Amino acid sequence: MERVQFQQEQMLNELKDLVEKNLFTEKETKQIMKQRTAYETSLVRRIAKKADFLRYASYEMALEQLRRKRVERMKLPPAPATVSDYALVRRQFHIFERAVRKFKSDVGLWVQYIQVAKKEGARALVGRITARSLQLHPNKPALYILAASHELDHLSPSAARTLLQRGIRLNTESIDIWREYVKMELGFVESLRRRWDVLGIKVAGSDEVEKKEDPSRHIMGARDYEEAEEASSSMEVEYGGDSGAEARKQVMDGAIVASVISSAARAIPRFELFESIKEAISNYPSPESLRTALLNHLYDEMRRTLPDDPKAVVFVASRLLAGENDLVESLKVANEEIVARVKMSRDEKLNEAYAGFVEDWCGRNIDENLARKHYLIASLERVIVYEKASPSLLCAHIKVLGESGVTGPAKVLRLGQKYTEVVPRSARVWVARLEAAARVGGVEGSEEIWAAARASAQGTETEMLAVWTWGLSAGDVARRRRVHEGLLVESLRDAGLGGIHEVLLLSYVSVLEEEIARSDQSSASAFWQQAIGHMARHYLTGARVWQKVFRTVGDEQSVYLAYLEWRQTEAVAAGAAWREWKGLNGK
């Protein structure tokens, strides 16, 4: 408690000053002292919690905000600063300082400390905090980005560049830090451009500045002026005047940024990096010529780095679809570029990427007529001639025809039937056919197609789950319970459908909960006891399902039955949950 008493003594001068300035009353300062004492007591206990420090700091922030509002409202005349003008902010820093010493490994706490210091304008303190945090956490890119941002805010681009380069050396795989490095260099180029405009420094090759007659000719005389021009020309040759102008031109043309992009592409040859950098360049307020040049360089690097990546192919081909270009013509160019790669590679992943491209642009409401959709659908059909058994293309064809409205529903249904005969094992094509059939006859009218899909489809667990759960939510509660029970029995016939069986059981419990909520509550206990017995006898009910049943039922007898079933597969967790339930219900 000696530390608490010491902190109380440190508060006396500032509280006295607040009372003398009539910013707080004596009663309020006593309340402040009482609240601070409670917070200080919580900080000195044997096992301090981070939440205690944050609550204390939040209280001091609110107190400082109240002080500033009262100062503004009272319109106090300018006067020399007193202890209360900075004591509350200093206390915030002191609380965070104690917190980061206690929880050195908590990066979030360091970030909060830095943000509070930046908010209060403590530039030197921010520098010290970032330096200490980087010493403790050199592998956290967010800290380098924060530190570089602080340096840029105070017009120190060289220091920001050094920090980001150091962060890149230690975190080469971080996309975020590479993106921020590109943005920093873009800002550097823009600041140079504005500065040189103010200073009148011309960039080599610029035709924007008109050549005006030099008045020195009239002041010095023709002969002296010519001699001075010759001397100036010889100095430019001797000291590389032309090369300096050329260097300035390269900087303004984005040579530094392009170099960073190339380095990033070599360090992280992944699609996500290029996507992130493109977004940074597109959103930065740079001259259009510079933005275009950098994006073209980015696309060139992507072609070299990821020549066969399906996402990269679509990404590069879509470069003309942004900006003010003719959308219809640009869409045709992009589409033909992707189609050429699809026909050449015959790769299913590229087919999937192209299918996503067609679905995306057919789903956009950009123009009023259907010419764009007709063109893309016709192009997709031509590609299907080459790739007759591509599930991605066939699935996309069914979707865009059904959703675009360019053809009748009967044709879409025939097409879906045809494609499921071509690739009868594709779960994705079956789901597309089911969606098309549901738009015509509803879910209940597609029962036969759904049964055929479950019998024939194969694929990943996610794809198979989409097939089995397709029609579960349609209809009333009685229909949904009947469908669930039928599917649960059906899924028991295949040992490879264990995961789907469990998902169906979890959904089945939700249906039972909804059914009993709409019926007489007096029979809830008997209902759940019967349901628990039915699930235990007829289905492969596991720990996750019994846990959900345990959390769902309400009466003691049903909870106990669920506990007995649960503990057969997970005794420790079931026992803990049962003891917790008894404690909460006073049993």
C-alpha positions in Angstrom: 0.0 0.0 0.0 3.0 2.3 0.3 3.0 2.6 -3.5 -0.7 3.6 -3.5 0.0 6.2 -0.9 3.0 7.6 -2.9 0.7 8.0 -5.9 -1.9 9.7 -3.8 0.7 12.3 -2.7 1.7 12.9 -6.3 -1.9 13.9 -7.1 -2.2 16.7 -4.5 -0.7 19.6 -6.4 -2.7 19.0 -9.6 -6.0 18.6 -7.7 -5.3 21.7 -5.7 -4.6 23.6 -8.9 -7.8 22.3 -10.5 -9.8 23.7 -7.6 -8.0 27.0 -7.6 -8.9 27.4 -11.3 -12.6 26.6 -10.5 -12.4 23.7 -13.0 -13.4 21.2 -10.4 -15.1 21.5 -7.0 -13.6 20.1 -3.8 -16.3 17.4 -3.8 -15.3 16.4 -7.3 -11.6 16.2 -6.5 -12.4 14.0 -3.5 -14.3 11.7 -5.8 -11.4 11.8 -8.3 -9.0 10.9 -5.4 -11.3 8.0 -4.3 -11.5 6.6 -7.8 -7.8 6.8 -8.5 -7.1 5.1 -5.2 -9.3 2.2 -6.3 -7.5 2.0 -9.6 -4.1 2.2 -8.0 -5.0 -0.6 -5.5 -6.0 -2.9 -8.4 -2.6 -2.3 -10.1 -0.5 -3.3 -7.1 -2.1 -6.6 -6.4 -0.1 -9.8 -6.8 -1.4 -10.6 -10.3 -2.2 -7.4 -12.2 -4.5 -7.5 -15.2 -4.1 -5.6 -18.4 -7.7 -4.6 -18.3 -7.1 -2.8 -15.0 -4.5 -0.6 -16.6 -6.7 0.1 -19.6 -9.7 1.1 -17.4 -7.5 3.4 -15.4 -6.1 5.0 -18.6 -9.6 5.4 -20.0 -10.7 7.1 -16.9 -7.9 9.6 -17.1 -8.6 10.3 -20.7 -12.2 11.1 -19.9 -11.1 13.3 -17.1 -8.8 15.2 -19.4 -11.5 15.6 -22.0 -13.8 17.0 -19.3 -11.1 19.5 -18.1 -10.6 20.8 -21.7 -14.3 21.3 -22.2 -14.6 23.2 -19.0 -11.6 25.4 -19.9 -13.2 26.1 -23.3 -16.6 26.9 -21.8 -15.1 29.2 -19.1 -13.0 31.1 -21.7 -10.1 31.6 -19.3 -7.6 34.3 -20.4 -4.2 33.2 -21.6 -1.9 32.5 -18.7 1.4 30.6 -18.1 0.9 26.8 -17.9 0.4 25.3 -14.5 0.6 21.8 -13.2 -3.0 20.9 -14.0 -2.6 21.8 -17.7 -0.4 18.8 -18.3 -0.7 16.5 -15.3 -3.7 14.4 -16.5 -2.0 13.7 -19.9 1.3 12.9 -18.0 -0.6 10.5 -15.8 -2.0 8.7 -18.9 1.5 8.2 -20.2 2.6 7.0 -16.7 -0.2 4.4 -16.6 0.8 3.1 -20.1 4.4 3.1 -19.1 3.7 0.9 -16.2 1.5 -1.3 -18.3 4.1 -2.0 -21.0 6.7 -2.7 -18.4 4.4 -5.3 -16.9 3.2 -6.8 -20.3 6.2 -6.4 -22.6 5.0 -9.1 -25.0 1.6 -7.5 -25.6 2.0 -5.7 -29.0 -1.6 -4.3 -28.9 -0.7 -2.5 -25.6 2.4 -0.9 -27.3 0.2 0.2 -30.2 -2.3 1.8 -27.9 0.5 3.6 -26.1 1.8 4.9 -29.3 -1.6 6.1 -30.5 -2.3 7.9 -27.2 1.1 9.7 -27.4 0.5 10.7 -31.1 -3.0 12.0 -30.2 -1.5 14.2 -27.5 1.2 15.5 -29.8 4.1 14.0 -27.8 6.5 13.6 -30.8 9.7 12.8 -28.8 7.8 10.3 -26.7 6.4 8.5 -29.7 9.9 8.1 -31.1 11.1 6.6 -27.9 8.1 4.3 -27.6 8.4 3.0 -31.1 12.2 2.4 -30.7 11.6 0.4 -27.5 8.7 -1.6 -29.0 10.8 -2.5 -32.1 13.6 -3.7 -29.9 11.3 -6.1 -28.2 9.2 -7.0 -31.3 11.4 -6.8 -34.4 9.1 -9.3 -36.2 5.9 -7.2 -36.0 5.4 -5.2 -39.3 2.6 -3.1 -37.7 5.2 -1.4 -35.4 7.4 -0.5 -38.3 4.5 1.0 -40.2 3.5 3.0 -37.1 7.0 4.3 -36.6 7.4 5.2 -40.3 4.0 7.0 -40.3 5.2 9.1 -37.3 8.4 10.1 -39.1 6.4 11.0 -42.2 4.0 13.1 -40.2 7.0 15.1 -39.0 8.5 15.5 -42.5 11.3 12.9 -42.1 11.0 10.7 -45.2 14.6 9.5 -44.9 14.0 8.2 -41.4 10.7 6.6 -42.5 12.5 4.9 -45.4 15.1 3.5 -43.1 12.6 2.1 -40.8 10.6 0.4 -43.5 13.7 -1.0 -45.1 14.8 -2.4 -41.8 11.3 -3.9 -41.3 11.4 -5.5 -44.8 14.8 -7.1 -44.0 13.4 -8.7 -40.9 9.9 -9.3 -42.3 10.4 -10.1 -46.0 7.1 -12.0 -46.3 4.9 -9.2 -45.0 2.6 -7.8 -47.7 1.5 -4.9 -45.5 5.0 -3.5 -45.0 5.7 -3.7 -48.8 2.5 -1.9 -49.5 3.3 0.9 -47.1 6.8 1.2 -48.5 5.3 1.7 -52.0 2.9 4.3 -50.6 5.7 6.1 -48.8 7.7 6.3 -52.0 4.7 7.6 -53.9 4.3 10.3 -51.2 8.0 11.2 -51.6 7.6 11.6 -55.4 4.6 13.8 -54.9 6.3 16.0 -52.3 9.3 16.4 -54.7 7.0 17.4 -57.5 5.3 20.1 -55.5 8.6 21.4 -54.1 10.2 21.6 -57.5 7.2 23.4 -58.9 7.5 26.0 -56.2 11.3 26.4 -56.7 10.8 26.5 -60.5 13.0 23.4 -61.1 12.2 22.0 -64.5 12.2 18.3 -65.2 14.2 17.2 -68.3 11.9 16.6 -71.3 9.1 18.8 -69.9 7.4 21.0 -72.5 5.1 22.6 -70.0 7.3 25.7 -69.3 7.6 28.3 -72.0 11.1 29.6 -72.6 11.1 33.4 -71.9 13.7 35.9 -73.0 16.5 36.2 -70.4 16.7 39.9 -69.3 20.4 39.3 -68.5 21.2 39.9 -72.2 20.0 43.6 -71.9 21.7 44.2 -68.5 25.1 42.6 -69.2 25.4 43.3 -72.9 25.4 40.8 -75.7 29.2 39.9 -75.5 29.3 39.5 -71.7 26.1 37.5 -71.8 27.5 35.1 -74.4 30.7 34.6 -72.3 28.6 33.9 -69.2 26.5 31.4 -71.2 29.6 29.5 -72.4 31.0 29.4 -68.8 27.7 28.1 -67.5 27.5 25.4 -70.2 31.1 24.3 -69.4 30.2 24.0 -65.7 27.1 21.9 -66.5 29.2 19.6 -68.6 31.9 19.4 -66.0 29.5 18.8 -63.0 27.0 16.6 -64.9 24.2 19.1 -65.3 22.4 17.0 -67.9 22.7 13.8 -65.9 21.2 15.6 -62.9 18.3 16.7 -65.0 17.9 13.2 -66.3 18.0 11.8 -62.8 15.2 14.2 -61.7 13.1 13.1 -64.7 13.5 9.4 -63.7 12.5 10.2 -60.1 9.4 12.0 -61.3 8.6 9.1 -63.7 8.5 6.8 -60.7 11.8 5.0 -61.1 12.1 4.6 -57.3 8.6 3.2 -56.9 9.1 0.9 -59.8 12.3 -0.4 -58.2 10.4 -1.1 -54.9 7.6 -3.0 -56.8 10.3 -5.2 -58.6 11.9 -5.9 -55.2 8.6 -6.8 -53.7 7.7 -9.1 -56.6 11.0 -11.0 -56.1 10.5 -11.2 -52.3 6.8 -12.3 -52.3 5.8 -13.9 -55.6 2.1 -14.1 -54.6 -1.1 -12.7 -56.2 -2.1 -11.0 -52.9 0.9 -8.8 -53.0 0.2 -7.5 -56.5 -3.5 -7.0 -55.6 -2.5 -5.0 -52.5 0.0 -2.8 -54.4 -2.4 -2.1 -57.2 -5.0 -0.9 -54.7 -2.4 1.4 -53.1 -1.3 2.9 -56.4 -4.9 3.3 -57.7 -6.1 5.1 -54.6 -3.1 7.4 -54.2 -3.6 11.0 -55.5 -0.8 10.8 -58.1 -0.7 12.4 -61.6 -2.5 10.1 -64.1 0.6 9.6 -66.2 2.6 8.4 -63.2 -0.2 6.1 -62.0 -0.6 4.6 -65.4 3.2 4.0 -65.8 3.4 2.3 -62.4 0.4 0.1 -63.0 1.9 -1.0 -66.3 5.1 -1.8 -64.5 3.2 -3.8 -61.9 1.4 -5.8 -64.6 4.7 -6.5 -66.4 6.2 -7.8 -63.1 3.1 -9.9 -62.6 3.5 -11.5 -66.0 7.1 -12.3 -65.3 6.6 -13.5 -61.7 3.3 -15.4 -62.0 3.0 -16.3 -65.7 0.7 -19.3 -65.1 -1.3 -18.2 -62.1 -5.0 -18.2 -63.0 -5.9 -15.2 -60.8 -2.9 -13.3 -62.3 -4.1 -14.0 -65.8 -7.6 -12.5 -65.1 -6.0 -9.7 -63.0 -3.7 -8.5 -65.9 -6.4 -8.9 -68.5 -8.8 -6.7 -66.4 -6.3 -3.8 -66.4 -8.3 -1.9 -69.1 -11.6 -2.2 -67.3 -10.7 0.5 -64.8 -10.6 4.2 -65.6 -12.4 6.1 -68.4 -11.9 3.6 -71.2 -14.8 2.4 -73.4 -16.3 -0.3 -71.1 -17.8 -2.5 -73.9 -14.6 -2.5 -76.0 -12.3 -2.9 -72.9 -14.5 -5.8 -71.8 -14.1 -7.5 -75.2 -10.3 -7.1 -75.2 -10.0 -8.4 -71.6 -12.3 -11.4 -72.4 -10.4 -12.3 -75.6 -7.1 -12.2 -73.7 -8.4 -14.6 -71.0 -10.1 -16.9 -73.6 -6.8 -17.2 -75.5 -5.0 -18.3 -72.3 -7.8 -20.8 -71.5 -7.7 -22.4 -74.9 -3.9 -22.6 -74.7 -3.5 -24.0 -71.2 -6.6 -26.2 -70.7 -6.1 -25.9 -66.9 -9.2 -26.3 -64.7 -8.1 -23.6 -62.3 -7.8 -21.2 -65.1 -11.3 -22.3 -66.3 -12.6 -21.6 -62.8 -11.0 -18.1 -62.8 -12.6 -17.3 -66.2 -15.9 -18.6 -65.0 -15.7 -16.2 -62.0 -14.8 -13.4 -64.4 -17.9 -14.1 -66.5 -20.2 -14.4 -63.5 -18.9 -11.2 -62.0 -19.5 -9.1 -65.1 -22.8 -10.7 -66.0 -24.0 -9.9 -62.5 -23.1 -6.1 -62.7 -25.9 -3.7 -63.6 -23.7 -1.3 -65.6 -25.6 -0.9 -68.9 -29.3 -1.0 -69.5 -29.3 -3.3 -72.5 -28.3 -7.0 -72.5 -25.6 -6.8 -75.2 -22.7 -7.2 -72.7 -24.3 -10.3 -71.1 -25.1 -11.8 -74.5 -21.5 -11.3 -75.6 -20.0 -12.9 -72.4 -22.5 -15.8 -72.5 -21.7 -16.5 -76.2 -18.0 -16.3 -75.4 -18.5 -18.8 -72.5 -20.4 -21.2 -74.8 -17.5 -21.0 -77.4 -15.0 -21.9 -74.7 -17.2 -24.8 -73.5 -16.9 -26.3 -77.0 -13.1 -26.7 -76.3 -13.6 -27.7 -72.6 -16.7 -29.9 -72.7 -16.1 -31.5 -69.3 -15.0 -28.5 -67.3 -17.2 -28.3 -64.1 -16.3 -24.7 -63.5 -17.4 -23.6 -67.0 -20.6 -25.7 -67.0 -21.6 -24.5 -63.6 -21.0 -20.9 -64.6 -23.1 -21.4 -67.8 -26.1 -22.6 -65.8 -25.8 -19.8 -63.3 -25.5 -16.9 -65.8 -28.3 -18.2 -68.0 -30.6 -18.6 -65.0 -29.8 -15.3 -63.4 -29.4 -13.0 -66.4 -32.8 -13.7 -67.9 -31.5 -13.8 -71.5 -33.1 -17.2 -72.1 -36.2 -19.1 -70.9 -36.2 -21.3 -67.8 -37.1 -24.4 -69.8 -33.8 -24.1 -71.7 -31.9 -23.7 -68.5 -33.4 -26.8 -67.0 -32.6 -28.9 -70.2 -29.0 -27.5 -70.1 -28.7 -28.4 -66.4 -29.8 -32.0 -67.1 -27.4 -32.2 -70.1 -24.4 -31.0 -68.0 -25.1 -33.3 -65.1 -25.1 -36.2 -67.6 -21.7 -34.9 -69.0 -20.1 -34.6 -65.5 -22.3 -36.7 -63.2 -19.8 -36.7 -60.4 -19.4 -32.9 -60.1 -21.1 -31.6 -57.0 -20.8 -28.0 -58.2 -22.7 -28.6 -61.4 -25.4 -30.5 -59.5 -25.9 -27.5 -57.1 -26.1 -25.1 -60.1 -28.8 -27.3 -61.6 -30.7 -27.5 -58.3 -30.6 -23.7 -58.0 -32.0 -23.4 -61.6 -34.7 -25.9 -60.9 -35.7 -24.1 -57.6 -36.2 -20.9 -59.5 -38.8 -22.6 -61.6 -40.6 -25.1 -59.4 -39.3 -24.3 -55.9 -37.3 -26.5 -53.5 -40.1 -29.0 -52.9 -40.5 -29.4 -56.6 -36.9 -30.4 -57.0 -36.8 -33.4 -54.6 -36.0 -35.9 -57.3 -33.1 -33.9 -58.7 -31.8 -33.4 -55.1 -31.9 -37.2 -54.5 -30.1 -37.8 -57.7 -27.5 -35.3 -56.8 -26.8 -36.9 -53.4 -26.5 -40.3 -55.0 -24.1 -39.2 -57.8 -22.1 -36.2 -56.7 -18.5 -36.4 -55.5 -16.1 -33.7 -54.5 -14.5 -31.9 -51.5 -16.2 -31.9 -48.1 -17.4 -28.3 -48.7 -18.9 -29.2 -52.1 -20.6 -32.3 -50.8 -21.9 -30.3 -47.8 -23.5 -27.8 -50.3 -25.3 -30.7 -52.0 -26.6 -32.4 -48.8 -27.7 -29.2 -47.1 -29.2 -27.5 -50.2 -32.9 -27.9 -49.4 -32.8 -28.1 -45.6 -34.2 -24.7 -44.8 -37.3 -24.8 -47.1 -40.8 -25.4 -46.0 -42.4 -25.5 -42.5 -41.0 -27.0 -39.4 -42.7 -30.4 -39.9 -41.3 -30.7 -43.4 -37.8 -29.7 -42.3 -37.9 -32.3 -39.5 -39.0 -35.0 -41.9 -36.3 -34.1 -44.4 -33.6 -34.0 -41.7 -34.5 -37.4 -40.4 -34.5 -38.9 -43.9 -31.1 -37.4 -44.7 -29.7 -38.6 -41.4 -30.7 -42.2 -42.2 -29.4 -41.9 -45.8 -26.0 -40.4 -44.7 -25.4 -43.5 -42.4 -25.1 -45.7 -45.5 -21.7 -44.1 -46.5 -18.9 -44.1 -43.9 -17.2 -41.2 -45.8 -20.1 -38.9 -44.9 -19.4 -38.7 -41.2 -18.7 -35.0 -41.2 -21.9 -34.3 -43.1 -23.8 -36.6 -40.7 -22.7 -34.4 -37.8 -23.6 -31.2 -39.6 -27.0 -32.6 -40.3 -27.4 -33.5 -36.6 -26.5 -30.0 -35.4 -29.1 -28.6 -37.8 -31.6 -31.2 -36.6 -31.2 -30.0 -33.0 -32.0 -26.4 -34.2 -35.2 -27.7 -36.0 -36.3 -29.5 -32.8 -35.7 -26.4 -30.8 -37.8 -24.4 -33.2 -40.6 -27.0 -33.1 -40.9 -27.1 -29.4 -40.8 -23.3 -29.2 -43.9 -23.2 -31.3 -45.8 -25.9 -29.3 -47.1 -26.4 -25.8 -44.2 -25.7 -23.3 -45.7 -28.1 -20.7 -44.7 -31.0 -22.9 -41.1 -29.7 -23.5 -39.5 -32.1 -21.1 -41.1 -35.2 -22.5 -40.4 -34.0 -26.0 -36.7 -33.6 -25.4 -36.4 -36.8 -23.5 -37.9 -38.7 -26.4 -35.7 -36.8 -28.9 -32.5 -37.5 -27.0 -33.4 -41.2 -26.9 -34.2 -41.2 -30.6 -30.9 -39.5 -31.5 -28.9 -41.9 -29.2 -30.5 -45.1 -30.7 -30.7 -44.2 -34.4 -27.9 -41.8 -35.3 -24.1 -41.5 -34.8 -24.4 -38.6 -32.3 -21.0 -37.2 -31.2 -19.7 -34.9 -28.5 -20.4 -31.6 -30.5 -24.0 -32.6 -31.0 -24.6 -33.7 -27.3 -23.0 -30.4 -26.2 -25.5 -28.4 -28.3 -28.4 -30.5 -26.9 -27.1 -29.9 -23.4 -27.0 -26.1 -23.9 -30.4 -26.1 -25.7 -32.7 -28.0 -23.3 -34.0 -26.4 -20.2 -35.4 -28.8 -17.6 -33.2 -30.8 -15.3 -34.2 -34.3 -16.4 -33.4 -33.5 -20.1 -30.2 -31.8 -19.2 -29.1 -34.8 -17.2 -30.0 -37.2 -20.0 -27.9 -35.1 -22.5 -25.1 -35.1 -19.9 -25.1 -38.9 -19.6 -24.9 -39.3 -23.4 -22.2 -36.6 -23.7 -19.9 -38.0 -21.1 -19.6 -41.3 -23.0 -17.6 -39.5 -25.7 -16.1 -36.5 -23.8 -16.2 -37.2 -20.0 -14.1 -34.3 -18.8 -15.9 -31.5 -20.7 -19.3 -33.0 -19.9 -18.5 -33.3 -16.2 -17.4 -29.6 -16.1 -20.5 -28.4 -17.9 -22.8 -30.4 -15.6 -21.1 -29.0 -12.5 -21.4 -25.5 -13.9 -25.1 -26.0 -14.7 -25.8 -27.3 -11.2 -24.0 -24.3 -9.7 -25.9 -21.8 -11.8 -29.2 -23.4 -11.0 -28.6 -23.8 -7.2 -28.6 -27.6 -7.4 
